Amino acid sequence: MKVSENKRDGTYDNEVDLVEIVSGGLINKLSSPFDEVEAVRKGFPVNRIKRLESIMRWDRKAFAKFIRTTPKTLERYARDNKHLSPQVSENTLDVARLMNLGIAYFESVERWNLWLNTPHVQFNNSAPVSVLDSASGRALIKRIVLGLEYGFVA
């Protein structure tokens, strides 16, 4: 899935893959699962987080929660020019993949974010974003979105 990169005027036109963005180009469509494992073990460049936050229009606090870290940790890593830990990198990869899927289905970041923030019965009348911080929650969101593609109602 590709999304369009934010231009200065707030519109999008250049096709970019969120997984490729967060991995700093270490992972792309041609990457093998072993390439992915190695990239996650090395840790993703922390500066890539800002690009994903910008494209998704998420604030740092929310995104840090989604990937199971804190804004202060991200700031410290950026200041010290460190890479994300393997666990946080894996969470970031998982979130980026889910974002690719959601944006592909809803056809825009705005509609995807609207759906993520709207309470649904499948999420116990909570918004899907409320479970984005866990692997099980992301799997549930993915299952629901894939169901929507096949005509199920959300």
N, CA, C and O of each residue as an XYZ file, in Angstrom:
616
protein
N       0.848     -1.177      0.000
C       0.000      0.000      0.000
C       0.880      1.223      0.000
O       1.934      1.248      0.636
N       0.459      2.192     -0.687
C       1.189      3.455     -0.753
C       0.271      4.574     -0.293
O      -0.930      4.563     -0.563
N       0.850      5.535      0.402
C       0.126      6.763      0.734
C       0.897      7.907      0.137
O       2.051      7.754     -0.262
N       0.266      9.040      0.077
C       0.925     10.198     -0.504
C       1.551     11.049      0.575
O       0.965     11.262      1.636
N       2.727     11.525      0.302
C       3.487     12.331      1.258
C       2.937     13.745      1.318
O       2.552     14.315      0.297
N       2.901     14.305      2.517
C       2.374     15.651      2.742
C       3.269     16.691      2.083
O       4.480     16.713      2.301
N       2.655     17.554      1.271
C       3.386     18.676      0.686
C       3.208     19.884      1.597
O       2.453     19.824      2.567
N       3.887     20.964      1.296
C       3.807     22.179      2.115
C       2.389     22.701      2.265
O       2.027     23.225      3.319
N       1.592     22.563      1.230
C       0.231     23.093      1.290
C      -0.756     22.145      1.966
O      -1.955     22.421      1.993
N      -0.264     21.031      2.511
C      -1.123     20.100      3.229
C      -1.745     19.027      2.365
O      -2.454     18.158      2.874
N      -1.493     19.070      1.057
C      -2.013     18.029      0.180
C      -0.951     16.946      0.012
O       0.176     17.079      0.487
N      -1.332     15.884     -0.664
C      -0.444     14.747     -0.839
C      -0.314     14.428     -2.320
O      -1.285     14.523     -3.070
N       0.903     14.045     -2.741
C       1.003     13.615     -4.137
C       2.077     12.572     -4.386
O       1.903     11.749     -5.285
N       3.168     12.556     -3.650
C       4.229     11.578     -3.894
C       3.905     10.269     -3.181
O       3.630     10.261     -1.982
N       3.939      9.170     -3.919
C       3.626      7.876     -3.337
C       4.768      7.389     -2.446
O       5.922      7.327     -2.871
N       4.424      7.043     -1.193
C       5.413      6.523     -0.253
C       4.811      5.359      0.518
O       3.599      5.309      0.730
N       5.645      4.434      0.934
C       5.236      3.275      1.711
C       5.623      3.538      3.161
O       6.792      3.794      3.449
N       4.660      3.480      4.075
C       4.928      3.792      5.479
C       5.943      2.841      6.106
O       6.721      3.254      6.966
N       5.947      1.585      5.694
C       6.933      0.632      6.224
C       8.334      1.044      5.799
O       9.270      1.005      6.598
N       8.472      1.434      4.552
C       9.776      1.883      4.064
C      10.216      3.153      4.797
O      11.397      3.327      5.097
N       9.266      4.027      5.079
C       9.583      5.263      5.802
C      10.097      4.963      7.202
O      11.170      5.434      7.578
N       9.343      4.182      7.984
C       9.741      3.967      9.384
C      11.015      3.155      9.515
O      11.741      3.286     10.501
N      11.289      2.320      8.528
C      12.501      1.500      8.606
C      13.717      2.230      8.053
O      14.819      1.680      8.034
N      13.524      3.448      7.608
C      14.633      4.181      7.014
C      15.111      3.543      5.726
O      16.284      3.654      5.368
N      14.197      2.868      5.021
C      14.533      2.222      3.760
C      15.111      0.826      3.918
O      15.446      0.184      2.922
N      15.237      0.343      5.152
C      15.785     -0.996      5.374
C      14.818     -2.093      4.937
O      15.237     -3.199      4.597
N      13.519     -1.780      4.949
C      12.502     -2.751      4.555
C      11.689     -2.151      3.417
O      11.240     -1.007      3.486
N      11.511     -2.951      2.364
C      10.667     -2.533      1.247
C       9.941     -3.756      0.707
O      10.022     -4.839      1.287
N       9.240     -3.585     -0.389
C       8.443     -4.686     -0.937
C       9.279     -5.894     -1.336
O       8.763     -7.010     -1.397
N      10.555     -5.685     -1.607
C      11.425     -6.783     -2.027
C      12.136     -7.455     -0.857
O      12.855     -8.436     -1.051
N      11.943     -6.942      0.342
C      12.631     -7.482      1.517
C      12.099     -8.861      1.884
O      10.899     -9.126      1.806
N      13.008     -9.719      2.282
C      12.613    -11.039      2.767
C      12.259    -10.923      4.250
O      12.603     -9.930      4.892
N      11.580    -11.921      4.792
C      11.314    -11.912      6.233
C      12.606    -11.825      7.052
O      12.616    -11.228      8.129
N      13.676    -12.409      6.555
C      14.953    -12.338      7.274
C      15.514    -10.919      7.270
O      16.105    -10.480      8.256
N      15.330    -10.205      6.164
C      15.727     -8.790      6.116
C      14.962     -7.996      7.164
O      15.522     -7.127      7.832
N      13.679     -8.304      7.301
C      12.848     -7.607      8.281
C      13.309     -7.892      9.702
O      13.404     -6.984     10.527
N      13.593     -9.152      9.980
C      14.077     -9.525     11.321
C      15.361     -8.776     11.630
O      15.523     -8.235     12.724
N      16.258     -8.745     10.686
C      17.544     -8.066     10.895
C      17.355     -6.563     11.095
O      18.002     -5.966     11.956
N      16.482     -5.958     10.313
C      16.226     -4.515     10.447
C      15.626     -4.194     11.812
O      16.004     -3.207     12.442
N      14.698     -5.019     12.264
C      14.078     -4.812     13.580
C      15.119     -4.990     14.679
O      15.141     -4.218     15.638
N      15.968     -5.980     14.554
C      17.017     -6.195     15.569
C      17.970     -5.011     15.662
O      18.413     -4.650     16.752
N      18.284     -4.406     14.519
C      19.162     -3.225     14.514
C      18.465     -2.020     15.121
O      19.105     -1.148     15.710
N      17.159     -1.981     14.972
C      16.376     -0.840     15.448
C      16.230      0.195     14.352
O      17.163      0.452     13.592
N      15.054      0.785     14.279
C      14.780      1.795     13.264
C      15.320      3.148     13.700
O      15.380      3.435     14.896
N      15.711      3.980     12.747
C      16.161      5.337     13.083
C      15.004      6.126     13.708
O      13.916      6.200     13.138
N      15.247      6.702     14.863
C      14.181      7.402     15.581
C      13.657      8.605     14.801
O      12.500      8.990     14.971
N      14.479      9.198     13.957
C      14.026     10.374     13.202
C      12.927     10.037     12.193
O      12.248     10.940     11.703
N      12.744      8.774     11.881
C      11.705      8.355     10.931
C      10.311      8.456     11.555
O       9.308      8.537     10.845
N      10.261      8.451     12.879
C       8.985      8.546     13.585
C       8.277      9.858     13.243
O       7.065      9.878     13.030
N       9.036     10.944     13.193
C       8.428     12.252     12.905
C       7.732     12.263     11.549
O       6.671     12.869     11.401
N       8.312     11.605     10.573
C       7.677     11.555      9.247
C       6.355     10.806      9.299
O       5.359     11.233      8.714
N       6.361      9.680     10.011
C       5.121      8.913     10.115
C       4.066      9.704     10.887
O       2.900      9.732     10.495
N       4.471     10.341     11.973
C       3.534     11.173     12.746
C       2.938     12.268     11.859
O       1.739     12.542     11.922
N       3.763     12.876     11.051
C       3.310     13.957     10.173
C       2.319     13.445      9.127
O       1.267     14.047      8.917
N       2.651     12.356      8.486
C       1.767     11.784      7.472
C       0.434     11.370      8.090
O      -0.627     11.611      7.514
N       0.497     10.744      9.266
C      -0.719     10.263      9.919
C      -1.454     11.359     10.683
O      -2.596     11.174     11.105
N      -0.789     12.503     10.859
C      -1.361     13.628     11.617
C      -1.642     13.235     13.063
O      -2.683     13.568     13.628
N      -0.681     12.516     13.645
C      -0.765     12.115     15.045
C       0.224     12.936     15.849
O       1.277     13.326     15.345
N      -0.118     13.197     17.100
C       0.846     13.886     17.952
C       1.805     12.866     18.565
O       1.533     11.666     18.577
N       2.912     13.359     19.065
C       3.976     12.507     19.598
C       3.475     11.632     20.747
O       3.818     10.451     20.815
N       2.676     12.191     21.643
C       2.193     11.438     22.805
C       1.355     10.235     22.371
O       1.538      9.130     22.882
N       0.443     10.452     21.434
C      -0.406      9.359     20.954
C       0.429      8.295     20.257
O       0.264      7.103     20.517
N       1.323      8.721     19.376
C       2.118      7.735     18.646
C       3.023      6.946     19.583
O       3.177      5.735     19.423
N       3.618      7.618     20.553
C       4.469      6.924     21.527
C       3.667      5.837     22.241
O       4.173      4.739     22.474
N       2.425      6.142     22.585
C       1.577      5.145     23.243
C       1.338      3.949     22.319
O       1.405      2.801     22.759
N       1.060      4.218     21.039
C       0.776      3.144     20.088
C       1.949      2.173     19.954
O       1.740      0.978     19.743
N       3.179      2.676     20.073
C       4.356      1.813     19.891
C       4.983      1.402     21.225
O       6.081      0.847     21.256
N       4.276      1.679     22.328
C       4.661      1.225     23.672
C       5.978      1.828     24.160
O       6.873      1.126     24.630
N       6.062      3.144     24.034
C       7.192      3.878     24.591
C       6.659      5.220     25.084
O       5.446      5.414     25.161
N       7.549      6.138     25.416
C       7.120      7.446     25.902
C       7.681      8.545     25.002
O       8.691      8.344     24.329
N       7.029      9.701     24.992
C       7.573     10.822     24.222
C       8.978     11.204     24.688
O       9.828     11.556     23.871
N       9.222     11.135     25.996
C      10.551     11.486     26.517
C      11.621     10.537     25.994
O      12.726     10.966     25.661
N      11.299      9.260     25.921
C      12.261      8.292     25.386
C      12.561      8.608     23.925
O      13.720      8.575     23.512
N      11.544      8.909     23.152
C      11.757      9.252     21.742
C      12.604     10.511     21.608
O      13.485     10.583     20.753
N      12.337     11.501     22.452
C      13.126     12.738     22.424
C      14.583     12.472     22.797
O      15.500     13.002     22.169
N      14.789     11.647     23.823
C      16.152     11.331     24.257
C      16.900     10.566     23.158
O      18.063     10.854     22.876
N      16.230      9.601     22.548
C      16.863      8.846     21.463
C      17.216      9.761     20.297
O      18.279      9.620     19.692
N      16.327     10.694     19.983
C      16.598     11.637     18.888
C      17.789     12.521     19.241
O      18.666     12.747     18.407
N      17.821     13.015     20.459
C      18.920     13.883     20.902
C      20.259     13.138     20.858
O      21.278     13.696     20.453
N      20.238     11.869     21.281
C      21.463     11.064     21.330
C      21.739     10.326     20.024
O      22.696      9.557     19.932
N      20.895     10.561     19.007
C      21.038      9.923     17.699
C      21.040      8.395     17.806
O      21.822      7.720     17.136
N      20.159      7.859     18.653
C      20.035      6.413     18.843
C      18.936      5.849     17.944
O      18.091      6.576     17.422
N      18.980      4.546     17.786
C      17.916      3.841     17.084
C      16.915      3.326     18.112
O      17.236      3.179     19.291
N      15.703      3.055     17.647
C      14.686      2.485     18.515
C      15.108      1.094     18.961
O      15.875      0.424     18.269
N      14.616      0.660     20.107
C      14.889     -0.700     20.571
C      14.220     -1.688     19.615
O      13.307     -1.313     18.879
N      14.665     -2.941     19.621
C      14.018     -3.936     18.758
C      12.509     -4.054     19.019
O      11.727     -4.155     18.074
N      12.099     -4.042     20.285
C      10.667     -4.170     20.585
C       9.871     -2.981     20.058
O       8.810     -3.158     19.461
N      10.378     -1.777     20.276
C       9.681     -0.582     19.788
C       9.718     -0.546     18.259
O       8.753     -0.116     17.628
N      10.818     -0.990     17.664
C      10.896     -1.063     16.196
C       9.856     -2.034     15.652
O       9.204     -1.752     14.646
N       9.700     -3.168     16.310
C       8.709     -4.145     15.858
C       7.291     -3.589     15.980
O       6.468     -3.773     15.083
N       7.009     -2.912     17.090
C       5.698     -2.280     17.253
C       5.469     -1.222     16.174
O       4.372     -1.113     15.626
N       6.503     -0.450     15.878
C       6.408      0.594     14.856
C       6.143     -0.025     13.485
O       5.325      0.486     12.720
N       6.825     -1.112     13.177
C       6.611     -1.822     11.914
C       5.173     -2.318     11.820
O       4.528     -2.184     10.780
N       4.681     -2.888     12.903
C       3.317     -3.407     12.944
C       2.297     -2.285     12.737
O       1.335     -2.448     11.986
N       2.509     -1.152     13.402
C       1.609     -0.002     13.247
C       1.670      0.514     11.808
O       0.630      0.809     11.219
N       2.860      0.626     11.239
C       2.999      1.121      9.862
C       2.282      0.203      8.871
O       1.627      0.679      7.944
N       2.404     -1.096      9.063
C       1.704     -2.045      8.179
C       0.191     -1.866      8.282
O      -0.521     -1.869      7.278
N      -0.280     -1.713      9.510
C      -1.709     -1.521      9.711
C      -2.179     -0.204      9.088
O      -3.266     -0.135      8.514
N      -1.358      0.831      9.204
C      -1.716      2.115      8.598
C      -1.794      1.982      7.078
O      -2.704      2.531      6.457
N      -0.858      1.267      6.482
C      -0.906      1.023      5.034
C      -2.224      0.350      4.645
O      -2.872      0.747      3.677
N      -2.608     -0.669      5.408
C      -3.841     -1.404      5.131
C      -5.065     -0.496      5.257
O      -5.924     -0.472      4.375
N      -5.133      0.243      6.354
C      -6.288      1.105      6.593
C      -6.418      2.219      5.574
O      -7.515      2.507      5.096
N      -5.308      2.839      5.244
C      -5.347      3.931      4.265
C      -5.712      3.390      2.882
O      -6.413      4.054      2.119
N      -5.242      2.195      2.562
C      -5.603      1.583      1.277
C      -7.110      1.341      1.211
O      -7.736      1.604      0.184
N      -7.687      0.846      2.291
C      -9.121      0.569      2.279
C      -9.947      1.858      2.280
O     -10.873      2.004      1.482
N      -9.615      2.784      3.170
C     -10.407      4.009      3.321
C     -10.031      5.100      2.313
O     -10.723      6.111      2.205
N      -8.941      4.894      1.582
C      -8.494      5.755      0.486
C      -8.013      7.139      0.897
O      -7.789      7.990      0.037
N      -7.849      7.380      2.189
C      -7.234      8.630      2.634
C      -6.869      8.524      4.108
O      -7.476      7.766      4.863
N      -5.877      9.292      4.494
C      -5.470      9.355      5.899
C      -6.628      9.893      6.738
O      -6.890      9.394      7.832
N      -7.318     10.904      6.228
C      -8.408     11.532      6.972
C      -9.523     10.543      7.277
O      -9.976     10.446      8.417
N      -9.970      9.803      6.253
C     -11.052      8.826      6.474
C     -10.596      7.692      7.377
O     -11.380      7.209      8.194
N      -9.351      7.257      7.251
C      -8.810      6.213      8.111
C      -8.778      6.697      9.559
O      -9.211      5.978     10.459
N      -8.274      7.896      9.790
C      -8.236      8.439     11.149
C      -9.641      8.612     11.718
O      -9.867      8.368     12.904
N     -10.581      9.029     10.882
C     -11.966      9.166     11.339
C     -12.500      7.815     11.801
O     -13.106      7.718     12.868
N     -12.280      6.774     11.004
C     -12.739      5.438     11.378
C     -12.054      4.980     12.663
O     -12.703      4.430     13.553
N     -10.746      5.205     12.761
C     -10.008      4.795     13.962
C     -10.534      5.463     15.224
O     -10.451      4.888     16.310
N     -11.069      6.659     15.094
C     -11.512      7.427     16.256
C     -13.021      7.382     16.490
O     -13.536      8.101     17.346
N     -13.727      6.550     15.741
C     -15.177      6.408     15.889
C     -15.492      5.124     16.647
O     -15.017      4.056     16.261
N     -16.285      5.204     17.719
C     -16.659      3.987     18.458
C     -17.408      2.994     17.561
O     -18.234      3.378     16.734
N     -17.096      1.708     17.750
C     -17.720      0.633     16.983
C     -18.084     -0.502     17.926
O     -17.409     -0.730     18.930
N     -19.147     -1.205     17.599
C     -19.603     -2.316     18.416
C     -18.535     -3.420     18.505
O     -18.422     -4.082     19.537
N     -17.750     -3.622     17.430
C     -16.714     -4.662     17.439
C     -15.605     -4.370     18.456
O     -14.821     -5.253     18.802
N     -15.550     -3.144     18.918
C     -14.531     -2.736     19.891
C     -15.196     -2.365     21.221
O     -14.739     -1.471     21.933
N     -16.297     -3.080     21.540
C     -17.052     -2.823     22.773
C     -17.476     -1.369     22.880
O     -17.389     -0.758     23.945
N     -17.932     -0.827     21.772
C     -18.382      0.571     21.686
C     -17.291      1.576     22.018
O     -17.578      2.700     22.428
N     -16.051      1.173     21.841
C     -14.908      2.082     21.949
C     -14.369      2.325     20.547
O     -14.736      1.634     19.597
N     -13.508      3.301     20.434
C     -12.869      3.580     19.148
C     -11.732      2.584     18.920
O     -11.049      2.212     19.875
N     -11.516      2.148     17.692
C     -10.408      1.231     17.407
C      -9.058      1.745     17.904
O      -8.204      0.955     18.306
N      -8.865      3.055     17.880
C      -7.597      3.629     18.328
C      -7.288      3.231     19.775
O      -6.128      3.239     20.187
N      -8.321      2.885     20.542
C      -8.114      2.523     21.947
C      -7.370      1.202     22.118
O      -6.872      0.916     23.207
N      -7.286      0.395     21.065
C      -6.580     -0.887     21.163
C      -5.326     -0.934     20.289
O      -4.699     -1.983     20.148
N      -4.971      0.202     19.709
C      -3.836      0.264     18.783
C      -2.492      0.013     19.466
O      -1.501     -0.267     18.792
N      -2.450      0.109     20.786
C      -1.188     -0.040     21.513
C      -0.831     -1.486     21.836
O       0.195     -1.734     22.470
N      -1.651     -2.443     21.416
C      -1.317     -3.844     21.688
C      -1.340     -4.648     20.392
O      -2.075     -4.326     19.458
N      -0.534     -5.687     20.350
C      -0.491     -6.544     19.163
C      -1.856     -7.184     18.920
O      -2.295     -7.291     17.775
N      -2.528     -7.607     19.985
C      -3.858     -8.207     19.843
C      -4.858     -7.191     19.316
O      -5.705     -7.523     18.486
N      -4.764     -5.962     19.790
C      -5.647     -4.901     19.314
C      -5.414     -4.596     17.849
O      -6.364     -4.421     17.086
N      -4.144     -4.532     17.454
C      -3.835     -4.279     16.043
C      -4.331     -5.428     15.170
O      -4.800     -5.204     14.054
N      -4.228     -6.662     15.677
C      -4.731     -7.817     14.930
C      -6.252     -7.728     14.776
O      -6.790     -8.074     13.724
N      -6.942     -7.269     15.817
C      -8.391     -7.101     15.745
C      -8.756     -6.035     14.711
O      -9.656     -6.238     13.896
N      -8.060     -4.909     14.747
C      -8.314     -3.850     13.761
C      -8.098     -4.395     12.350
O      -8.910     -4.159     11.456
N      -7.008     -5.119     12.159
C      -6.706     -5.683     10.838
C      -7.822     -6.628     10.392
O      -8.264     -6.575      9.244
N      -8.273     -7.490     11.298
C      -9.328     -8.439     10.958
C     -10.613     -7.713     10.548
O     -11.281     -8.111      9.594
N     -10.949     -6.649     11.275
C     -12.160     -5.886     10.960
C     -12.021     -5.199      9.600
O     -12.947     -5.238      8.790
N     -10.872     -4.572      9.347
C     -10.673     -3.879      8.059
C     -10.706     -4.879      6.907
O     -11.313     -4.607      5.871
N     -10.064     -6.025      7.075
C     -10.114     -7.043      6.019
C     -11.543     -7.525      5.803
O     -11.944     -7.802      4.672
N     -12.311     -7.625      6.882
C     -13.724     -7.983      6.762
C     -14.503     -6.940      5.979
O     -15.368     -7.283      5.174
N     -14.202     -5.676      6.210
C     -14.863     -4.595      5.473
C     -14.616     -4.733      3.976
O     -15.502     -4.472      3.163
N     -13.408     -5.143      3.624
C     -13.081     -5.323      2.205
C     -13.971     -6.373      1.552
O     -14.218     -6.331      0.346
N     -14.456     -7.324      2.372
C     -15.290     -8.398      1.846
C     -16.767     -8.183      2.136
O     -17.568     -9.111      2.027
N     -17.129     -6.947      2.510
C     -18.537     -6.606      2.637
C     -19.125     -6.667      4.027
O     -20.322     -6.430      4.188
N     -18.329     -6.977      5.042
C     -18.852     -6.956      6.400
C     -19.029     -5.512      6.843
O     -18.382     -4.614      6.304
N     -19.889     -5.283      7.808
C     -20.182     -3.934      8.287
C     -19.396     -3.644      9.556
O     -19.266     -4.501     10.431
N     -18.865     -2.404      9.646
C     -18.144     -2.013     10.861
C     -18.961     -1.020     11.635
O     -18.535     -0.561     12.694
